[in-house]
């Protein structure tokens, strides 16, 4: 990623969330700010992309991962968690919507400084005020310690916290991923939801070309995929770092839970996953 430019993949993800509001009416994940936060050019690009049926699976998974994460956050708030950390936040709007404001949920948005500056510009241009329970934390995951950055921003390491980490893991090298997971495991009653992808060789031959094309586009944008995981390997890694698996939803689980597909008809094979871990 260009240190002086906001993330192109973050812009693309925001576009998919915005398109979901228009095309599917936010059926999986309703976000009243998803379109407001984008400029006219980005909205036009997103809506044009949504006209291509081939983009629907990606758009729907992005809606699912946000819905899953915020459903899990609601459960955590019910258990007393009052700190939420959105890692690689991009144009995420949780802090603007904050359904747990009355409970005092504080939201820390962690992202690359260039992307965070761009988000501030977009919020100002859209006339959206910064929520009083939002704190920005500019960090480069590959070069800076998450704990130090959060502590400087007022995060309480001695209190429980919930972490949302969407659309980031594939773009980080393994050591950076392990550092983040180890930090979450060091937080009392820490929880994290994130998404990841399986290695290309796990996909059936007829689907590999499409997945490889997605990876090529990310690389062309200057943000190549660096890390993939076999589910069992990821679970083992998390366990060694001090995290226990709550749930790992792959393509079959997503189809059954969010799209009403019968279990016997759910698609099989490799694909993107959304996973939930808690401190062991």
WOZI-V92929 format. One record per pair of residues at least 12 apart in sequence whose C-alpha atoms are under 6 Angstrom apart, sorted by sequence separation. I is the first residue (numbers start at 1). J is the second residue. If there is no record, write none. Layout:
# WOZI-V92929
i->[I:I]
j->[J:J]
This chain:
# WOZI-V92929
i->[252:252:18:252:18:89:251:83:85:88:89:82:83:84:85:86:87:88:250:85:86:249:113:249:108:112:248:19:106:107:108:109:110:111:112:248:19:108:109:110:111:112:160:162:164:166:247:160:161:162:163:164:165:166:199:247:157:160:162:198:246:15:197:198:246:198:245:244:29:142:243:244:243:243:244:243:29:242:16:173:171:172:173:170:171:170:170:185:185:182:203:202:197:196:84:86:196:83:84:85:86:87:195:81:84:195:10:81:194:194:193:193:192:37:192:191:191:190:190:189:185:6:7:5:6:4:69:1:1]
j->[266:267:34:268:35:109:271:105:107:110:111:105:106:107:108:109:110:111:273:109:110:273:138:274:134:138:274:46:133:134:135:136:137:138:139:275:47:136:137:138:139:140:188:190:192:194:275:189:190:191:192:193:194:195:228:276:187:190:192:228:276:46:228:229:277:230:277:277:63:176:277:278:278:279:280:280:67:280:59:226:225:226:227:225:226:226:227:242:243:241:270:270:272:272:161:163:273:161:162:163:164:165:273:160:163:274:90:161:274:275:275:276:276:122:277:277:278:278:279:279:279:114:115:114:115:114:193:222:223]
